Amino acid sequence: MTSLIESPERTALRAAVSALGHRHGPGFDRAALWAEAGKLGYLGVNLPEEYGGGGGGMAELSIVLEEAGAAGAPLLMMVVSPAICGTVISRFGTQAQKADWLPGLADGSRTMAFGITEPDAGSNSHRITTTATRTEDGWALDGRKVFVSGVDIADATLIVGRTSDARTGNLKACLFIVPRDTPGFGRRQIDMELQAHEKQFELTLDGVHLPADALVGDEDAGLLQLFAGLNPERIMTAAFAIGMGRYALGRAVAYAKERQVWKVPIGAHQAIAHPLAQAHIELELARLMMQRAAALYDAGDDMAAGEAANMAKYAAGEACVKAVDQSVHTLGGNGLTREFGLASLIAASRVARIAPVSREMILNFVSHQSLGLPKSY
């Protein structure tokens, strides 16, 4: 496992991405930042070098997302395109799938969305009803998905479906690449009160015909391949949350150093300083857990990485919400103005508590898997 002391290469990566993020800053052009980050090699730092990536892992990719977010320029699709989809394809895809997709995912010229959540399944992946049926020359996919990010800007969506096991008759999870313009693949934008660059969609798959090579990996691998993508998703969600929390905290600290009411900066008062210091500590602790999760995942210890990734996502989500709340409170009325850009984070910060898995489901996982308590779900 990597040392707790960051290597010079990772420190340099952190500084370079931070500089890039600050050049774009709040109110950034998402497409322009995505293109530049891809050109500089930051989007594919976790992907294999032979396909144009950086040859690193989740440790490096989480640095990129965290630092972009801390600069006020988060890239949510990094959680999905290089982290989930890129990882699954690089680990389980055929040589043709790797050659077709990984170079584009690495340089940002192509993106891929990820569809797992369903209206009646939620956190219970065992209740997924999107089914794939074999045809003479491939597959037919039918079902629905909700809360799928960035489908309109993605070249394809990695869909989690289920196929029938001929031996048992039971359904098993499988992953399929569905190009955006495939007939029968419909999308409807969900009207979200939360305003974000990446829109949310409901998908309908009505007799979507796919060639045989749309299946990623082994049909019998099932949940192994699925969770190979979900652990990076949790690590990257933690990075997203930590970056957001750091950004909000930075704005509050700068304000507390300058704003004067009783002859001294308000940051001199412990009622202001201590909650900000506590928020900083909690963000740093969440980052340590995220780094541990990334190190375990990159070392190939999927079981331990699953536990650590869930803990990291939980810790980062809680720390982010508290950091944003305290930052807004520090600015008082100014914290709710468009000028300071913090009010919108009140809603955005809650995403890290809710998605991709709720904090309650993480507590279920830890109580059952880590503590050995009876399972309640």
C-alpha positions in Angstrom: 0.0 0.0 0.0 1.2 3.5 -0.7 2.7 5.7 2.0 0.6 8.3 3.7 3.1 10.8 2.4 2.2 11.8 -1.1 4.8 11.1 -3.7 6.4 14.0 -5.6 4.6 12.8 -8.8 1.2 13.0 -7.1 2.1 16.3 -5.5 3.0 17.7 -8.9 -0.2 16.3 -10.4 -2.2 18.0 -7.6 -0.6 21.3 -8.2 -1.0 21.2 -12.0 -4.7 20.3 -11.8 -5.2 23.0 -9.2 -3.7 25.6 -11.5 -5.8 24.4 -14.4 -9.0 24.6 -12.2 -8.2 28.1 -11.0 -7.6 29.2 -14.6 -11.2 28.2 -15.4 -12.6 28.9 -11.9 -16.3 29.2 -10.9 -18.7 29.7 -13.7 -16.4 27.7 -15.9 -17.2 26.4 -19.4 -17.5 22.7 -18.7 -16.8 21.6 -22.3 -13.7 23.7 -22.5 -12.3 22.5 -19.2 -13.1 18.9 -20.0 -11.3 19.2 -23.4 -8.2 20.9 -21.8 -8.1 18.4 -19.0 -8.2 15.5 -21.5 -5.6 17.1 -23.8 -3.3 17.4 -20.8 -3.8 13.7 -19.9 -5.6 14.3 -16.6 -8.9 12.5 -17.5 -7.2 9.2 -18.2 -4.5 9.0 -15.5 -6.1 5.8 -14.3 -6.3 4.1 -17.7 -3.6 1.8 -19.3 -0.7 3.6 -21.0 -1.1 1.4 -24.1 -4.5 3.0 -24.7 -3.4 6.6 -24.1 -3.9 6.7 -20.4 -1.5 7.6 -17.6 -1.0 4.1 -16.3 -2.0 5.2 -12.7 -5.0 4.3 -10.7 -7.8 5.6 -8.6 -5.3 7.5 -6.3 -4.3 9.7 -9.2 -7.8 10.1 -10.7 -9.2 11.1 -7.3 -6.6 13.8 -7.1 -7.7 15.3 -10.4 -11.3 15.4 -9.4 -10.6 16.7 -5.9 -8.4 19.5 -7.1 -10.7 20.6 -9.9 -13.5 20.8 -7.4 -11.5 22.7 -4.8 -10.8 25.3 -7.5 -14.6 25.6 -8.1 -14.6 23.7 -11.3 -15.8 20.1 -10.6 -16.2 17.6 -13.4 -19.0 15.2 -12.3 -18.6 13.1 -15.4 -15.2 12.0 -14.2 -17.0 9.8 -11.7 -18.7 8.1 -14.5 -16.7 8.1 -17.7 -13.1 7.3 -16.8 -13.7 6.0 -13.3 -16.6 3.5 -13.7 -16.8 2.9 -17.4 -13.1 3.2 -18.1 -12.2 0.9 -15.2 -14.7 -1.8 -16.2 -13.7 -1.8 -19.8 -10.0 -1.8 -19.0 -10.4 -4.7 -16.6 -13.0 -6.8 -18.3 -13.5 -5.6 -21.9 -12.4 -7.4 -25.0 -9.4 -6.2 -26.9 -11.7 -4.7 -29.5 -13.7 -2.8 -26.8 -10.5 -1.5 -25.2 -9.1 -0.3 -28.5 -12.5 1.3 -29.4 -13.2 3.1 -26.2 -10.2 3.6 -23.9 -8.2 6.1 -26.0 -11.3 8.4 -26.3 -12.2 8.1 -22.6 -8.5 8.8 -21.8 -8.3 12.0 -23.8 -11.8 13.2 -23.2 -12.9 13.1 -26.8 -15.5 10.4 -26.0 -17.5 10.0 -22.8 -19.7 7.2 -21.5 -22.6 7.4 -19.0 -23.6 4.7 -16.5 -27.1 3.4 -16.0 -27.9 1.2 -13.0 -30.7 2.8 -10.9 -34.3 1.9 -11.7 -37.6 3.4 -10.5 -38.5 0.3 -8.5 -35.0 -1.0 -7.6 -33.2 2.0 -6.0 -30.3 0.7 -3.9 -31.3 -2.9 -4.3 -29.4 -4.0 -7.4 -30.8 -7.5 -7.0 -34.2 -6.1 -8.0 -33.0 -4.7 -11.4 -35.6 -5.6 -14.0 -33.8 -4.4 -17.2 -33.4 -7.7 -19.0 -31.2 -8.8 -21.9 -32.5 -11.6 -24.1 -30.3 -13.5 -26.6 -31.2 -13.1 -30.2 -29.7 -14.8 -33.3 -27.1 -12.2 -33.7 -26.8 -10.4 -30.3 -29.1 -9.1 -27.6 -32.4 -7.4 -27.1 -32.5 -5.1 -24.1 -35.7 -3.9 -22.4 -36.2 -1.8 -19.2 -36.0 1.6 -17.6 -33.3 3.6 -15.7 -33.5 6.8 -13.8 -31.1 9.4 -12.5 -28.5 8.8 -15.2 -26.1 11.7 -15.5 -24.9 13.2 -18.8 -26.6 10.9 -21.3 -27.1 13.8 -23.7 -23.3 14.5 -23.8 -22.2 10.9 -23.7 -21.4 8.8 -26.8 -22.8 5.7 -25.1 -24.2 4.4 -21.8 -22.9 1.4 -19.9 -26.2 -0.2 -18.9 -26.6 -2.7 -16.1 -29.0 -5.4 -17.2 -29.8 -9.0 -16.3 -29.6 -12.2 -18.3 -31.1 -15.5 -17.5 -28.8 -18.2 -16.2 -29.6 -21.3 -18.3 -28.5 -23.6 -15.4 -30.5 -22.1 -12.6 -33.1 -19.9 -14.3 -32.1 -17.0 -12.1 -31.2 -13.6 -13.4 -27.6 -12.4 -13.2 -26.2 -8.9 -13.7 -24.4 -8.1 -17.0 -23.0 -4.9 -18.5 -23.8 -3.7 -22.0 -22.5 -0.7 -24.1 -25.5 1.1 -25.6 -24.6 3.9 -28.1 -26.6 7.1 -27.7 -28.5 6.9 -31.0 -29.4 3.2 -30.9 -33.0 2.7 -32.0 -35.3 2.0 -29.0 -33.0 3.8 -26.6 -35.0 6.8 -25.4 -34.3 9.5 -22.8 -36.2 12.1 -20.9 -34.6 14.9 -18.9 -35.7 14.9 -15.3 -36.7 18.3 -14.1 -34.2 18.8 -11.2 -34.4 21.8 -8.9 -30.7 21.3 -8.3 -28.9 23.2 -11.2 -25.8 21.4 -12.5 -23.8 21.2 -15.7 -24.6 17.5 -16.0 -28.3 16.9 -16.5 -30.2 13.9 -15.1 -32.2 11.5 -17.3 -34.8 8.8 -17.3 -34.0 6.1 -19.9 -36.3 3.7 -21.7 -35.0 0.7 -23.5 -37.7 -0.8 -25.7 -36.4 -3.7 -27.7 -33.0 -2.2 -28.0 -31.1 -4.5 -30.4 -27.4 -4.8 -29.6 -24.7 -6.8 -31.4 -23.1 -9.7 -29.5 -20.0 -7.6 -28.8 -22.0 -5.1 -26.8 -21.6 -7.3 -23.7 -18.7 -6.3 -21.6 -16.7 -9.1 -20.1 -17.9 -12.5 -19.1 -21.6 -13.1 -18.9 -21.1 -15.3 -15.9 -18.9 -12.8 -14.0 -22.0 -10.8 -13.0 -21.6 -8.9 -9.7 -17.8 -9.1 -9.8 -17.6 -6.8 -12.8 -20.4 -4.6 -11.5 -18.6 -3.9 -8.2 -15.3 -3.3 -10.0 -17.0 -0.2 -11.2 -19.0 0.7 -8.1 -15.9 0.9 -5.8 -14.3 3.6 -8.0 -17.6 5.3 -8.1 -17.6 5.6 -4.3 -14.0 6.8 -4.2 -14.6 9.4 -6.8 -17.8 10.6 -5.2 -15.7 11.1 -2.0 -13.2 13.1 -4.1 -16.0 15.2 -5.6 -17.4 15.9 -2.1 -14.0 16.8 -0.6 -13.2 19.1 -3.4 -16.6 20.9 -3.0 -16.1 21.2 0.8 -12.6 22.6 0.3 -13.9 25.1 -2.2 -16.6 26.3 0.2 -14.3 26.4 3.1 -11.7 28.4 1.2 -14.3 31.0 0.3 -15.4 31.3 4.0 -11.8 31.5 5.3 -11.0 34.3 2.9 -14.1 36.2 3.9 -13.5 35.7 7.6 -10.0 37.2 7.2 -11.3 40.3 5.6 -14.7 41.0 7.0 -14.7 43.3 10.1 -17.6 44.1 12.4 -16.0 44.7 15.8 -12.7 46.2 14.8 -11.0 42.9 14.1 -11.7 40.3 11.3 -14.6 38.0 12.2 -12.2 35.1 11.9 -10.5 36.2 15.1 -13.6 35.2 17.0 -13.7 31.6 18.1 -17.4 31.3 17.3 -16.3 31.7 13.6 -12.8 30.2 13.7 -13.5 26.9 15.6 -16.3 25.6 13.3 -14.2 26.4 10.3 -11.3 24.6 11.8 -13.5 21.6 12.6 -14.7 21.5 9.1 -11.1 21.5 7.8 -10.2 18.6 10.1 -13.2 16.5 9.0 -12.4 17.1 5.3 -8.8 16.0 5.9 -9.9 12.9 7.8 -12.3 12.0 4.9 -9.4 12.5 2.4 -7.2 10.0 4.4 -10.0 7.4 4.2 -10.4 8.1 0.5 -6.7 7.7 -0.1 -6.8 4.4 1.8 -9.7 3.2 -0.3 -7.9 4.2 -3.5 -4.7 2.5 -2.4 -6.5 -0.8 -1.6 -8.3 -0.7 -4.9 -5.2 0.0 -6.9 -3.5 -2.9 -5.1 -6.2 -5.2 -6.3 -7.8 -5.9 -2.9 -11.4 -5.5 -4.0 -12.9 -6.7 -0.8 -11.1 -4.4 1.5 -11.4 -1.6 -1.0 -15.2 -2.0 -0.9 -15.3 -1.4 2.8 -12.9 1.5 2.7 -14.6 3.1 -0.3 -18.0 3.1 1.4 -16.5 4.6 4.5 -14.7 7.2 2.5 -17.9 8.2 0.6 -19.8 8.4 3.9 -17.1 10.5 5.7 -16.7 12.8 2.7 -20.4 13.4 2.3 -20.9 14.3 5.9 -17.8 16.5 5.9 -18.9 18.3 2.7 -22.4 19.1 4.0 -21.0 20.5 7.2 -18.3 22.5 5.5 -20.8 24.1 3.1 -23.3 24.8 5.8 -20.7 26.5 8.0 -19.2 28.4 5.1 -22.6 29.8 4.2 -23.3 30.7 7.8 -19.9 32.4 8.1 -20.9 34.8 5.3 -24.3 35.4 6.8 -26.6 37.1 4.2 -23.8 37.2 1.7 -23.6 33.4 1.8 -27.0 33.4 0.0 -26.1 35.8 -2.7 -25.2 34.8 -6.3 -22.0 37.0 -6.0 -20.3 34.6 -3.6 -21.5 31.4 -5.2 -22.1 29.4 -2.1 -25.8 29.1 -1.8 -26.1 26.7 -4.8 -23.8 24.3 -2.9 -26.3 23.8 -0.2 -28.3 21.6 -2.5 -25.3 20.2 -4.4 -23.5 19.1 -1.2 -26.4 16.8 -0.3 -25.8 14.8 -3.4 -22.8 13.2 -1.7 -25.1 12.0 1.1 -27.6 10.6 -1.3 -25.8 9.3 -4.4 -24.6 6.9 -5.6 -25.6 5.1 -2.4 -27.3 6.7 0.7 -25.5 7.1 4.0 -28.0 4.8 5.5 -27.2 2.0 3.1 -23.5 2.5 3.9 -24.3 2.2 7.6 -26.1 -1.0 6.8 -23.1 -2.3 4.9 -20.7 -1.4 7.7 -22.8 -2.8 10.5 -23.3 -6.1 8.6 -20.0 -6.5 6.8 -17.5 -4.8 9.2 -19.1 -5.4 12.6 -20.8 -8.7 11.9 -24.2 -7.6 13.1 -27.4 -9.3 11.8 -28.5 -8.2 8.4 -31.8 -6.2 8.3 -32.2 -5.9 4.6 
